[in-house]
Amino acid sequence: MMKSYLSVILLLATAPLALCSQTVEKISHAAPISLDGKLVVLNFYSAEEARAEWGEQPEVWNKLAASPMALQFPINGNNTYRYQLYESTPDSPWPPVKVTYDPSEGCIHITGNDMHVRVVLSFHSATKGTASIEWHDEGGSWYVRHADFAVSPSSSTAGLVTMPQVEETDGAMQSVDDGLGELVRELENRKYKTAVERLYQKRLLTVLPQIMEGSDINNVLSNANGTTALHNACGLSHVEIVRWLVEHGADLDAKTAKGASVDDCVSGPNAKAIRNILNKARRKR
């Protein structure tokens, strides 16, 4: 069957378009004509999974514990991309994987040797909705339903696909919700006015679901500069998210690659309240 940990990073090239053969979830809002220049992030805090033999439909569904799945589509890709696996080396070559998007069905295909992943996006608004996933390989099939997704702008000129990390039942990743799921849903629905606020919002919506699904709170970074969830929550001036992160062990002394502390990021209308939270936590150490 599929690997216990499914973490694949794929780099861009080009290939012909392939269409989806069917849909799984009814689309209630028109899918975008193109995903070029977009980042699609699937979160699994409400999702269920099922396993089945090749060619059979799943019968038993269980709550899914997995890190988010991210698909970043490059600008001017014409909905069709070809990626070379990041792990590929001359001594251990991997064949390229083709990624295609069909706007008529809101469907993304990721296809490689003996592997076919189909992601069906059911849009409930222009940028959000629920998704289902079918993963077929030579070992069998893996299904996911009721995954939440959000689409946001991306300025990337290269494609990026990060598959979810999933553990088998005996060592399943433990959900660390404790109220974080509700905060994430509230954050998804909040409308921010400035570009800076929307950037912090986007970063938090990428890292918080990973934390909720068991990833280390201090090792989930929103970018290559080493910006932690606490940095972003302070920058967004979101008191409740800051409080949750601090109460669950966020590093108060974390610094980015450029030396910015979480205190340097504190701003906005709730700056005083957030500084009080940080200072109170430091006094308790």
C-alpha positions in Angstrom: 0.0 0.0 0.0 1.1 3.6 0.2 4.0 4.7 2.3 3.3 5.4 6.0 4.6 8.9 5.6 3.4 10.6 2.4 5.6 13.7 2.0 6.5 14.5 -1.6 7.9 17.8 -2.8 7.8 18.2 -6.6 9.5 20.8 -8.8 8.0 22.4 -12.0 8.3 21.6 -15.7 5.5 21.3 -18.3 3.2 18.6 -19.8 -0.1 18.2 -21.7 -3.4 18.7 -20.0 -5.3 15.6 -18.7 -9.0 15.9 -17.7 -10.8 14.3 -14.8 -13.1 11.5 -15.6 -15.6 12.1 -12.8 -16.4 14.1 -9.7 -17.0 13.0 -6.1 -18.5 16.1 -4.4 -21.2 18.4 -5.9 -19.8 21.8 -6.7 -21.9 24.6 -5.2 -19.9 27.5 -6.5 -18.1 27.8 -9.8 -14.5 26.6 -9.7 -11.9 29.1 -11.0 -10.9 28.9 -14.6 -7.3 28.6 -13.6 -5.2 27.9 -10.5 -2.1 29.6 -12.0 -0.5 31.8 -9.3 -2.6 30.2 -6.6 -1.8 28.2 -3.4 -4.3 25.5 -2.4 -4.1 24.3 1.2 -6.1 21.3 2.3 -6.7 20.8 6.1 -7.9 17.6 7.6 -9.3 18.5 11.1 -12.8 17.6 9.9 -11.8 14.9 7.5 -12.2 11.1 7.4 -10.2 8.4 5.7 -10.8 4.9 4.4 -8.7 2.2 2.9 -9.7 -0.3 0.2 -8.3 -3.0 -2.0 -7.6 -2.0 -5.6 -10.9 -1.5 -7.5 -13.1 -1.7 -4.4 -15.1 1.1 -2.7 -14.3 1.9 1.0 -16.7 0.7 3.7 -15.3 1.9 7.0 -14.4 5.6 7.6 -12.2 6.8 10.4 -11.1 10.3 11.6 -8.0 11.3 9.7 -4.9 12.6 11.5 -2.6 14.2 9.0 -0.6 17.3 8.2 -2.0 19.6 5.6 -1.6 19.1 1.8 -0.4 22.1 -0.1 -0.5 22.7 -3.9 1.2 25.8 -5.2 0.6 26.4 -8.9 3.1 28.6 -10.8 2.2 31.6 -12.7 1.5 31.0 -16.4 1.4 27.3 -16.2 -1.8 26.8 -18.3 -3.3 24.4 -15.7 -0.7 21.8 -16.6 2.6 21.1 -14.9 5.3 18.4 -14.8 7.3 18.0 -11.6 10.6 16.2 -10.9 10.6 14.6 -7.5 12.9 16.5 -5.1 14.5 13.3 -3.9 15.6 12.3 -7.4 19.4 11.7 -7.8 21.4 10.2 -10.7 21.9 7.1 -8.6 18.3 6.8 -7.6 16.2 8.5 -10.3 12.5 9.2 -9.9 10.2 9.7 -12.9 8.6 13.1 -13.2 5.0 13.4 -12.0 2.3 15.2 -14.0 -0.1 17.6 -12.2 -3.2 18.9 -14.1 -6.2 21.0 -13.1 -9.6 20.7 -14.8 -11.7 23.8 -14.1 -14.9 22.2 -15.5 -14.9 19.7 -12.5 -12.6 21.5 -10.0 -10.4 18.5 -10.2 -6.6 18.1 -9.7 -4.7 15.0 -10.9 -1.2 14.1 -9.7 0.0 11.2 -11.8 3.2 9.2 -11.7 4.4 5.6 -12.3 2.0 3.3 -10.5 0.4 6.2 -8.6 -2.6 8.4 -9.3 -3.9 11.0 -6.8 -7.2 12.8 -7.6 -8.2 15.8 -5.6 -11.8 17.1 -6.2 -12.4 20.7 -5.0 -16.1 21.5 -4.2 -16.2 25.3 -4.0 -18.6 26.8 -1.4 -17.3 30.3 -2.2 -14.8 31.8 -4.6 -11.8 30.7 -2.4 -13.0 28.0 0.1 -14.8 24.7 0.2 -14.5 21.0 0.9 -12.4 18.4 -0.9 -12.1 14.7 -1.4 -9.0 12.8 -2.3 -8.5 9.4 -4.0 -5.0 7.9 -3.9 -4.5 4.8 -6.0 -1.2 2.9 -6.2 -0.2 -0.7 -6.8 -0.9 -1.5 -3.2 -4.5 -0.4 -3.1 -6.5 2.8 -2.5 -6.7 5.5 0.1 -9.7 7.8 0.3 -10.3 11.1 2.1 -13.5 13.0 2.4 -14.7 16.3 4.1 -11.3 18.0 3.9 -11.5 21.8 4.1 -9.5 23.8 1.6 -8.7 27.5 1.0 -7.2 29.1 -2.1 -5.0 32.2 -1.8 -2.7 34.1 -4.2 0.9 33.0 -4.7 3.6 34.9 -6.5 5.6 31.7 -7.2 7.1 31.0 -10.6 7.7 27.3 -9.6 5.2 24.6 -8.6 5.2 23.0 -5.2 3.2 20.0 -4.0 3.4 18.8 -0.4 1.6 15.5 0.3 0.0 15.0 3.8 2.0 13.0 6.4 -0.1 10.1 7.6 0.8 7.4 10.2 -0.7 4.0 10.5 -3.3 3.3 13.2 -0.9 2.1 15.9 1.2 5.2 15.8 -1.4 7.7 14.6 -0.7 11.4 14.9 -2.6 12.8 17.8 -4.9 15.8 17.2 -3.9 18.8 19.3 -7.2 20.7 19.0 -8.1 22.0 22.4 -9.9 24.9 20.9 -7.5 25.6 18.0 -9.8 24.2 15.4 -12.4 26.9 16.3 -9.8 29.6 16.1 -8.7 28.4 12.7 -12.2 28.4 11.4 -12.8 31.9 12.8 -9.6 33.1 11.1 -10.6 31.6 7.8 -13.8 33.6 7.8 -12.3 36.9 9.0 -11.8 39.7 6.4 -8.7 41.8 6.8 -8.2 45.1 5.1 -4.4 45.4 4.7 -2.0 43.3 2.7 0.2 42.8 5.7 -2.7 41.4 7.8 -3.7 39.1 5.0 -0.2 37.9 4.7 -0.1 37.0 8.4 -3.5 35.4 8.0 -2.3 33.3 5.1 0.7 32.1 7.0 -1.3 31.2 10.1 -3.8 29.2 8.0 -0.8 27.2 6.7 0.9 26.4 10.0 -1.9 26.2 12.6 -3.6 23.1 11.1 -0.2 21.4 11.1 0.2 22.1 14.8 -3.3 20.9 15.5 -2.5 17.6 13.7 0.5 17.0 15.9 3.5 18.8 14.4 5.9 20.5 16.8 4.6 24.0 17.6 8.1 25.5 17.3 9.3 23.6 14.2 6.4 24.4 11.9 7.6 27.5 10.0 5.6 29.6 7.5 8.6 30.5 5.3 12.3 29.9 4.9 13.1 32.9 7.2 12.2 30.9 10.2 9.0 32.7 11.1 7.1 30.7 13.7 3.3 30.7 14.3 3.8 32.9 17.3 5.7 35.5 15.2 2.7 35.6 12.8 0.0 35.7 15.5 1.8 38.6 17.1 2.1 40.4 13.8 -1.6 39.9 13.2 -2.4 41.1 16.7 -4.6 38.1 17.3 -4.9 37.8 21.1 -6.6 34.4 21.3 -4.2 32.7 18.9 -1.2 34.2 20.8 -2.7 33.0 24.1 -3.3 29.5 22.7 0.2 29.2 21.3 1.9 30.5 24.5 -0.2 28.1 26.7 0.8 25.2 24.5 4.5 25.7 24.6 5.4 28.2 21.9 9.0 29.4 22.2 8.9 33.0 23.6 12.5 33.6 22.6 12.2 32.3 19.0 14.0 34.5 16.4 13.8 34.5 12.6 16.9 34.0 10.4 17.2 37.8 10.4 17.1 38.0 14.2 13.5 39.2 14.6 12.0 38.2 17.9 8.3 37.6 18.6 8.3 40.9 20.5 9.5 42.7 17.4 6.4 41.4 15.5 3.9 42.7 18.1 1.8 45.4 16.6 -1.8 46.4 15.9 -4.7 47.3 18.2 -4.1 44.5 20.6 -0.3 45.1 21.1 -0.6 45.9 24.8 -2.7 42.8 25.6 -0.3 40.6 23.6 2.8 42.0 25.4 1.1 41.3 28.7 0.6 37.7 27.7 4.2 37.3 26.7 5.5 39.0 29.8 3.3 37.0 32.1 4.4 33.7 30.5 8.1 34.7 30.9 7.6 35.5 34.6 6.3 32.0 35.1 9.4 30.3 33.7 
